[in-house]
Amino acid sequence: MIIFFGIKKKNHLYDAYVVRECPKCGRETNHQLLLQKRAFTIFFLPLIPLGTKKYLVCTECKTPYKVKKFPSASEISRTPINHMPGEQPME
C-alpha cells in the first residue's frame, strides 16, 4: 500500500497595506500582509496544522520578510498609498 504524505504551504495575501522602509531596496514603500499556513498532509488532505508565519511583502521589489506580529490596525490601510510620506497625494 502506498501512502502519500507531505507538508503543504498555503499563502494568504491580504489586500491591506502598511508603509515601511524595505530592508532590501531601502525605499519607504507600501508593504502587503502575507500569512503563510503550513500543514501535514496525507493523500493531499491537510490533517495537522504545523503553524503560521507572518510576512510583509514590499510592493516595489517583491521581497517578503518575516515579522513576529502584524502591524496594529491603526497602521493598516486598505488602499495602497501612491505617494511618499510627507508629500502631498497626487490628484
N, CA, C and O atoms as a printed pandas DataFrame, in Angstrom:
     atom_number atom_name residue_name chain_id  residue_number  x_coord  y_coord  z_coord
0              1         N          MET        A               1    0.837   -1.173    0.000
1              2        CA          MET        A               1    0.000    0.000    0.000
2              3         C          MET        A               1    0.890    1.246    0.000
3              4         O          MET        A               1    1.866    1.328    0.745
4              5         N          ILE        A               2    0.544    2.187   -0.826
5              6        CA          ILE        A               2    1.303    3.423   -0.931
6              7         C          ILE        A               2    0.552    4.532   -0.199
7              8         O          ILE        A               2   -0.649    4.720   -0.391
8              9         N          ILE        A               3    1.279    5.258    0.639
9             10        CA          ILE        A               3    0.696    6.382    1.366
10            11         C          ILE        A               3    1.421    7.648    0.932
11            12         O          ILE        A               3    2.644    7.747    1.028
12            13         N          PHE        A               4    0.644    8.610    0.455
13            14        CA          PHE        A               4    1.199    9.899    0.064
14            15         C          PHE        A               4    1.095   10.852    1.241
15            16         O          PHE        A               4    0.004   11.088    1.759
16            17         N          PHE        A               5    2.233   11.402    1.668
17            18        CA          PHE        A               5    2.210   12.374    2.755
18            19         C          PHE        A               5    3.218   13.475    2.462
19            20         O          PHE        A               5    4.109   13.312    1.629
20            21         N          GLY        A               6    3.067   14.591    3.153
21            22        CA          GLY        A               6    3.980   15.705    2.943
22            23         C          GLY        A               6    3.549   16.917    3.735
23            24         O          GLY        A               6    2.724   16.828    4.644
24            25         N          ILE        A               7    4.116   18.045    3.378
25            26        CA          ILE        A               7    3.791   19.314    4.022
26            27         C          ILE        A               7    3.308   20.277    2.947
27            28         O          ILE        A               7    3.941   20.442    1.904
28            29         N          LYS        A               8    2.174   20.906    3.226
29            30        CA          LYS        A               8    1.596   21.853    2.285
30            31         C          LYS        A               8    1.666   23.258    2.880
31            32         O          LYS        A               8    1.378   23.462    4.059
32            33         N          LYS        A               9    2.053   24.219    2.047
33            34        CA          LYS        A               9    2.059   25.624    2.444
34            35         C          LYS        A               9    0.977   26.349    1.673
35            36         O          LYS        A               9    0.836   26.173    0.463
36            37         N          LYS        A              10    0.213   27.167    2.382
37            38        CA          LYS        A              10   -0.826   27.956    1.734
38            39         C          LYS        A              10   -0.617   29.415    2.107
39            40         O          LYS        A              10   -0.567   29.763    3.287
40            41         N          ASN        A              11   -0.494   30.267    1.095
41            42        CA          ASN        A              11   -0.260   31.691    1.302
42            43         C          ASN        A              11   -1.555   32.473    1.173
43            44         O          ASN        A              11   -2.341   32.251    0.252
44            45         N          HIS        A              12   -1.768   33.386    2.102
45            46        CA          HIS        A              12   -2.914   34.294    2.063
46            47         C          HIS        A              12   -2.350   35.711    1.972
47            48         O          HIS        A              12   -1.810   36.226    2.952
48            49         N          LEU        A              13   -2.471   36.346    0.799
49            50        CA          LEU        A              13   -2.010   37.709    0.602
50            51         C          LEU        A              13   -3.197   38.639    0.801
51            52         O          LEU        A              13   -4.143   38.622    0.014
52            53         N          TYR        A              14   -3.148   39.444    1.843
53            54        CA          TYR        A              14   -4.267   40.302    2.196
54            55         C          TYR        A              14   -4.204   41.613    1.428
55            56         O          TYR        A              14   -3.125   42.097    1.087
56            57         N          ASP        A              15   -5.362   42.174    1.163
57            58        CA          ASP        A              15   -5.463   43.454    0.477
58            59         C          ASP        A              15   -5.392   44.570    1.523
59            60         O          ASP        A              15   -6.303   45.389    1.644
60            61         N          ALA        A              16   -4.300   44.578    2.264
61            62        CA          ALA        A              16   -4.052   45.579    3.297
62            63         C          ALA        A              16   -2.601   46.019    3.171
63            64         O          ALA        A              16   -1.721   45.207    2.888
64            65         N          TYR        A              17   -2.359   47.289    3.379
65            66        CA          TYR        A              17   -1.038   47.846    3.115
66            67         C          TYR        A              17   -0.515   48.608    4.327
67            68         O          TYR        A              17   -1.280   49.193    5.094
68            69         N          VAL        A              18    0.797   48.588    4.479
69            70        CA          VAL        A              18    1.494   49.324    5.528
70            71         C          VAL        A              18    2.678   50.029    4.874
71            72         O          VAL        A              18    3.360   49.443    4.033
72            73         N          VAL        A              19    2.927   51.276    5.250
73            74        CA          VAL        A              19    4.082   51.993    4.721
74            75         C          VAL        A              19    5.260   51.748    5.655
75            76         O          VAL        A              19    5.218   52.105    6.833
76            77         N          ARG        A              20    6.302   51.141    5.120
77            78        CA          ARG        A              20    7.521   50.824    5.882
78            79         C          ARG        A              20    8.729   50.978    4.969
79            80         O          ARG        A              20    8.598   51.043    3.746
80            81         N          GLU        A              21    9.898   51.036    5.578
81            82        CA          GLU        A              21   11.133   51.030    4.798
82            83         C          GLU        A              21   11.523   49.587    4.538
83            84         O          GLU        A              21   11.603   48.777    5.463
84            85         N          CYS        A              22   11.765   49.271    3.276
85            86        CA          CYS        A              22   12.130   47.910    2.893
86            87         C          CYS        A              22   13.603   47.670    3.249
87            88         O          CYS        A              22   14.458   48.487    2.908
88            89         N          PRO        A              23   13.907   46.550    3.937
89            90        CA          PRO        A              23   15.297   46.281    4.281
90            91         C          PRO        A              23   16.168   45.944    3.077
91            92         O          PRO        A              23   17.390   46.073    3.150
92            93         N          LYS        A              24   15.563   45.514    1.965
93            94        CA          LYS        A              24   16.364   45.147    0.793
94            95         C          LYS        A              24   16.612   46.339   -0.126
95            96         O          LYS        A              24   17.761   46.669   -0.419
96            97         N          CYS        A              25   15.527   46.992   -0.586
97            98        CA          CYS        A              25   15.709   48.085   -1.541
98            99         C          CYS        A              25   15.928   49.430   -0.853
99           100         O          CYS        A              25   16.366   50.379   -1.502
100          101         N          GLY        A              26   15.633   49.536    0.446
101          102        CA          GLY        A              26   15.908   50.749    1.200
102          103         C          GLY        A              26   14.926   51.886    0.989
103          104         O          GLY        A              26   15.118   52.974    1.531
104          105         N          ARG        A              27   13.862   51.652    0.199
105          106        CA          ARG        A              27   12.877   52.701   -0.055
106          107         C          ARG        A              27   11.709   52.562    0.913
107          108         O          ARG        A              27   11.396   51.461    1.366
108          109         N          GLU        A              28   11.074   53.671    1.222
109          110        CA          GLU        A              28    9.879   53.653    2.053
110          111         C          GLU        A              28    8.681   53.449    1.125
111          112         O          GLU        A              28    8.256   54.375    0.434
112          113         N          THR        A              29    8.144   52.233    1.116
113          114        CA          THR        A              29    7.096   51.863    0.165
114          115         C          THR        A              29    5.956   51.154    0.883
115          116         O          THR        A              29    6.003   50.919    2.090
116          117         N          ASN        A              30    4.932   50.819    0.105
117          118        CA          ASN        A              30    3.824   50.022    0.615
118          119         C          ASN        A              30    4.285   48.577    0.794
119          120         O          ASN        A              30    5.095   48.075    0.015
120          121         N          HIS        A              31    3.766   47.921    1.818
121          122        CA          HIS        A              31    4.019   46.503    2.059
122          123         C          HIS        A              31    2.677   45.818    2.266
123          124         O          HIS        A              31    1.821   46.315    2.998
124          125         N          GLN        A              32    2.503   44.670    1.613
125          126        CA          GLN        A              32    1.283   43.885    1.792
126          127         C          GLN        A              32    1.489   42.852    2.885
127          128         O          GLN        A              32    2.606   42.390    3.118
128          129         N          LEU        A              33    0.405   42.496    3.550
129          130        CA          LEU        A              33    0.451   41.491    4.599
130          131         C          LEU        A              33    0.289   40.108    3.989
131          132         O          LEU        A              33   -0.613   39.887    3.181
132          133         N          LEU        A              34    1.156   39.178    4.370
133          134        CA          LEU        A              34    1.126   37.808    3.865
134          135         C          LEU        A              34    1.138   36.860    5.056
135          136         O          LEU        A              34    2.001   36.965    5.928
136          137         N          LEU        A              35    0.187   35.939    5.095
137          138        CA          LEU        A              35    0.114   34.924    6.136
138          139         C          LEU        A              35    0.320   33.567    5.475
139          140         O          LEU        A              35   -0.413   33.209    4.554
140          141         N          GLN        A              36    1.309   32.811    5.936
141          142        CA          GLN        A              36    1.610   31.502    5.365
142          143         C          GLN        A              36    1.270   30.430    6.393
143          144         O          GLN        A              36    1.823   30.413    7.493
144          145         N          LYS        A              37    0.356   29.538    6.026
145          146        CA          LYS        A              37   -0.035   28.436    6.907
146          147         C          LYS        A              37    0.558   27.140    6.378
147          148         O          LYS        A              37    0.549   26.885    5.174
148          149         N          ARG        A              38    1.072   26.326    7.293
149          150        CA          ARG        A              38    1.651   25.034    6.922
150          151         C          ARG        A              38    0.865   23.924    7.609
151          152         O          ARG        A              38    0.389   24.084    8.733
152          153         N          ALA        A              39    0.738   22.788    6.911
153          154        CA          ALA        A              39    0.012   21.655    7.471
154          155         C          ALA        A              39    0.617   20.350    6.964
155          156         O          ALA        A              39    1.097   20.275    5.833
156          157         N          PHE        A              40    0.590   19.330    7.807
157          158        CA          PHE        A              40    0.990   17.983    7.422
158          159         C          PHE        A              40   -0.171   17.361    6.664
159          160         O          PHE        A              40   -1.314   17.430    7.117
160          161         N          THR        A              41    0.110   16.750    5.504
161          162        CA          THR        A              41   -0.958   16.195    4.670
162          163         C          THR        A              41   -0.771   14.694    4.466
163          164         O          THR        A              41    0.351   14.191    4.403
164          165         N          ILE        A              42   -1.874   14.010    4.366
165          166        CA          ILE        A              42   -1.911   12.603    3.952
166          167         C          ILE        A              42   -2.928   12.521    2.819
167          168         O          ILE        A              42   -4.068   12.962    2.960
168          169         N          PHE        A              43   -2.504   11.954    1.704
169          170        CA          PHE        A              43   -3.316   11.907    0.489
170          171         C          PHE        A              43   -3.821   13.293    0.103
171          172         O          PHE        A              43   -4.976   13.466   -0.285
172          173         N          PHE        A              44   -2.922   14.283    0.220
173          174        CA          PHE        A              44   -3.160   15.660   -0.193
174          175         C          PHE        A              44   -4.222   16.375    0.630
175          176         O          PHE        A              44   -4.684   17.443    0.230
176          177         N          LEU        A              45   -4.621   15.819    1.765
177          178        CA          LEU        A              45   -5.580   16.462    2.666
178          179         C          LEU        A              45   -4.839   16.985    3.886
179          180         O          LEU        A              45   -4.146   16.219    4.554
180          181         N          PRO        A              46   -4.970   18.276    4.193
181          182        CA          PRO        A              46   -4.289   18.819    5.368
182          183         C          PRO        A              46   -4.926   18.274    6.651
183          184         O          PRO        A              46   -6.123   18.447    6.879
184          185         N          LEU        A              47   -4.113   17.614    7.487
185          186        CA          LEU        A              47   -4.633   16.999    8.701
186          187         C          LEU        A              47   -4.148   17.680    9.976
187          188         O          LEU        A              47   -4.937   17.930   10.888
188          189         N          ILE        A              48   -2.869   17.977   10.040
189          190        CA          ILE        A              48   -2.303   18.535   11.266
190          191         C          ILE        A              48   -1.686   19.895   10.951
191          192         O          ILE        A              48   -0.732   19.975   10.178
192          193         N          PRO        A              49   -2.224   20.972   11.545
193          194        CA          PRO        A              49   -1.613   22.284   11.317
194          195         C          PRO        A              49   -0.229   22.355   11.969
195          196         O          PRO        A              49   -0.043   21.919   13.105
196          197         N          LEU        A              50    0.728   22.905   11.240
197          198        CA          LEU        A              50    2.095   22.989   11.734
198          199         C          LEU        A              50    2.502   24.415   12.092
199          200         O          LEU        A              50    3.656   24.655   12.446
200          201         N          GLY        A              51    1.586   25.348   12.006
201          202        CA          GLY        A              51    1.892   26.718   12.391
202          203         C          GLY        A              51    1.715   27.706   11.256
203          204         O          GLY        A              51    1.449   27.345   10.109
204          205         N          THR        A              52    1.870   28.952   11.619
205          206        CA          THR        A              52    1.744   30.030   10.649
206          207         C          THR        A              52    2.971   30.931   10.740
207          208         O          THR        A              52    3.624   31.018   11.780
208          209         N          LYS        A              53    3.267   31.596    9.632
209          210        CA          LYS        A              53    4.333   32.582    9.580
210          211         C          LYS        A              53    3.750   33.854    9.007
211          212         O          LYS        A              53    2.903   33.815    8.115
212          213         N          LYS        A              54    4.206   34.982    9.522
213          214        CA          LYS        A              54    3.716   36.280    9.086
214          215         C          LYS        A              54    4.828   37.008    8.347
215          216         O          LYS        A              54    5.970   37.054    8.805
216          217         N          TYR        A              55    4.477   37.582    7.190
217          218        CA          TYR        A              55    5.434   38.294    6.364
218          219         C          TYR        A              55    4.850   39.631    5.940
219          220         O          TYR        A              55    3.632   39.791    5.864
220          221         N          LEU        A              56    5.724   40.586    5.666
221          222        CA          LEU        A              56    5.386   41.806    4.945
222          223         C          LEU        A              56    6.099   41.715    3.607
223          224         O          LEU        A              56    7.281   41.375    3.558
224          225         N          VAL        A              57    5.391   42.019    2.511
225          226        CA          VAL        A              57    5.949   41.914    1.165
226          227         C          VAL        A              57    6.038   43.310    0.571
227          228         O          VAL        A              57    5.033   44.010    0.452
228          229         N          CYS        A              58    7.250   43.710    0.199
229          230        CA          CYS        A              58    7.467   45.012   -0.432
230          231         C          CYS        A              58    6.799   45.007   -1.805
231          232         O          CYS        A              58    6.999   44.080   -2.590
232          233         N          THR        A              59    6.004   46.041   -2.097
233          234        CA          THR        A              59    5.310   46.084   -3.387
234          235         C          THR        A              59    6.227   46.527   -4.520
235          236         O          THR        A              59    5.876   46.366   -5.689
236          237         N          GLU        A              60    7.392   47.080   -4.203
237          238        CA          GLU        A              60    8.332   47.515   -5.239
238          239         C          GLU        A              60    9.246   46.374   -5.681
239          240         O          GLU        A              60    9.293   46.042   -6.866
240          241         N          CYS        A              61    9.972   45.771   -4.738
241          242        CA          CYS        A              61   10.947   44.737   -5.111
242          243         C          CYS        A              61   10.415   43.318   -4.876
243          244         O          CYS        A              61   11.101   42.343   -5.180
244          245         N          LYS        A              62    9.196   43.198   -4.337
245          246        CA          LYS        A              62    8.515   41.906   -4.124
246          247         C          LYS        A              62    9.245   40.997   -3.127
247          248         O          LYS        A              62    9.072   39.779   -3.169
248          249         N          THR        A              63   10.053   41.568   -2.237
249          250        CA          THR        A              63   10.785   40.784   -1.255
250          251         C          THR        A              63    9.941   40.591   -0.002
251          252         O          THR        A              63    9.520   41.572    0.610
252          253         N          PRO        A              64    9.686   39.346    0.391
253          254        CA          PRO        A              64    8.997   39.128    1.666
254          255         C          PRO        A              64   10.012   39.089    2.804
255          256         O          PRO        A              64   11.113   38.561    2.645
256          257         N          TYR        A              65    9.639   39.644    3.940
257          258        CA          TYR        A              65   10.478   39.482    5.113
258          259         C          TYR        A              65    9.594   39.187    6.321
259          260         O          TYR        A              65    8.504   39.738    6.476
260          261         N          LYS        A              66   10.098   38.309    7.158
261          262        CA          LYS        A              66    9.335   37.770    8.273
262          263         C          LYS        A              66    9.204   38.797    9.393
263          264         O          LYS        A              66   10.154   39.508    9.718
264          265         N          VAL        A              67    8.007   38.858    9.976
265          266        CA          VAL        A              67    7.747   39.708   11.139
266          267         C          VAL        A              67    7.155   38.840   12.242
267          268         O          VAL        A              67    6.530   37.817   11.964
268          269         N          LYS        A              68    7.350   39.247   13.491
269          270        CA          LYS        A              68    6.814   38.466   14.613
270          271         C          LYS        A              68    5.307   38.649   14.752
271          272         O          LYS        A              68    4.583   37.706   15.074
272          273         N          LYS        A              69    4.841   39.880   14.504
273          274        CA          LYS        A              69    3.396   40.131   14.539
274          275         C          LYS        A              69    3.056   41.176   13.504
275          276         O          LYS        A              69    3.896   41.992   13.123
276          277         N          PHE        A              70    1.817   41.145   13.052
277          278        CA          PHE        A              70    1.364   42.113   12.065
278          279         C          PHE        A              70    1.246   43.491   12.712
279          280         O          PHE        A              70    1.078   43.594   13.927
280          281         N          PRO        A              71    1.333   44.542   11.913
281          282        CA          PRO        A              71    1.172   45.901   12.445
282          283         C          PRO        A              71   -0.225   46.093   13.036
283          284         O          PRO        A              71   -1.154   45.348   12.728
284          285         N          SER        A              72   -0.351   47.105   13.887
285          286        CA          SER        A              72   -1.646   47.378   14.516
286          287         C          SER        A              72   -2.641   47.886   13.478
287          288         O          SER        A              72   -2.258   48.301   12.384
288          289         N          ALA        A              73   -3.908   47.848   13.832
289          290        CA          ALA        A              73   -4.973   48.236   12.903
290          291         C          ALA        A              73   -4.864   49.693   12.491
291          292         O          ALA        A              73   -5.284   50.053   11.391
292          293         N          SER        A              74   -4.307   50.539   13.351
293          294        CA          SER        A              74   -4.191   51.960   13.002
294          295         C          SER        A              74   -3.126   52.196   11.922
295          296         O          SER        A              74   -3.162   53.225   11.247
296          297         N          GLU        A              75   -2.185   51.270   11.748
297          298        CA          GLU        A              75   -1.140   51.407   10.730
298          299         C          GLU        A              75   -1.557   50.853    9.376
299          300         O          GLU        A              75   -0.916   51.152    8.369
300          301         N          ILE        A              76   -2.616   50.053    9.330
301          302        CA          ILE        A              76   -3.009   49.343    8.117
302          303         C          ILE        A              76   -3.980   50.182    7.290
303          304         O          ILE        A              76   -4.908   50.789    7.824
304          305         N          SER        A              77   -3.748   50.206    5.977
305          306        CA          SER        A              77   -4.618   50.897    5.042
306          307         C          SER        A              77   -5.164   49.873    4.046
307          308         O          SER        A              77   -4.461   48.926    3.693
308          309         N          ARG        A              78   -6.387   50.045    3.595
309          310        CA          ARG        A              78   -6.982   49.121    2.619
310          311         C          ARG        A              78   -6.594   49.464    1.191
311          312         O          ARG        A              78   -6.773   48.639    0.295
312          313         N          THR        A              79   -6.070   50.654    0.959
313          314        CA          THR        A              79   -5.641   51.044   -0.381
314          315         C          THR        A              79   -4.173   51.424   -0.338
315          316         O          THR        A              79   -3.722   52.012    0.646
316          317         N          PRO        A              80   -3.419   51.105   -1.373
317          318        CA          PRO        A              80   -2.013   51.482   -1.375
318          319         C          PRO        A              80   -1.847   52.993   -1.447
319          320         O          PRO        A              80   -2.644   53.687   -2.078
320          321         N          ILE        A              81   -0.832   53.479   -0.811
321          322        CA          ILE        A              81   -0.537   54.907   -0.828
322          323         C          ILE        A              81    0.377   55.171   -2.015
323          324         O          ILE        A              81    1.439   54.558   -2.133
324          325         N          ASN        A              82   -0.029   56.078   -2.893
325          326        CA          ASN        A              82    0.704   56.322   -4.136
326          327         C          ASN        A              82    1.695   57.472   -4.031
327          328         O          ASN        A              82    2.174   57.968   -5.051
328          329         N          HIS        A              83    2.006   57.898   -2.824
329          330        CA          HIS        A              83    2.963   58.980   -2.662
330          331         C          HIS        A              83    3.843   58.674   -1.464
331          332         O          HIS        A              83    3.519   57.835   -0.623
332          333         N          MET        A              84    4.944   59.363   -1.412
333          334        CA          MET        A              84    5.866   59.175   -0.295
334          335         C          MET        A              84    5.305   59.897    0.923
335          336         O          MET        A              84    4.671   60.942    0.776
336          337         N          PRO        A              85    5.525   59.359    2.129
337          338        CA          PRO        A              85    5.049   60.064    3.327
338          339         C          PRO        A              85    5.673   61.456    3.418
339          340         O          PRO        A              85    6.861   61.636    3.148
340          341         N          GLY        A              86    4.856   62.438    3.803
341          342        CA          GLY        A              86    5.329   63.804    3.892
342          343         C          GLY        A              86    5.044   64.612    2.625
343          344         O          GLY        A              86    5.076   65.842    2.670
344          345         N          GLU        A              87    4.767   63.955    1.501
345          346        CA          GLU        A              87    4.440   64.641    0.263
346          347         C          GLU        A              87    2.925   64.737    0.127
347          348         O          GLU        A              87    2.182   64.011    0.788
348          349         N          GLN        A              88    2.489   65.622   -0.720
349          350        CA          GLN        A              88    1.067   65.759   -0.993
350          351         C          GLN        A              88    0.634   64.649   -1.942
351          352         O          GLN        A              88    1.370   64.341   -2.879
352          353         N          PRO        A              89   -0.549   64.026   -1.734
353          354        CA          PRO        A              89   -1.008   62.981   -2.642
354          355         C          PRO        A              89   -1.305   63.540   -4.027
355          356         O          PRO        A              89   -1.722   64.688   -4.178
356          357         N          MET        A              90   -1.078   62.695   -5.041
357          358        CA          MET        A              90   -1.370   63.089   -6.423
358          359         C          MET        A              90   -2.866   63.032   -6.659
359          360         O          MET        A              90   -3.535   62.114   -6.186
360          361         N          GLU        A              91   -3.392   63.994   -7.378
361          362        CA          GLU        A              91   -4.828   64.022   -7.635
362          363         C          GLU        A              91   -5.123   63.802   -9.072
363          364         O          GLU        A              91   -6.288   63.793   -9.470
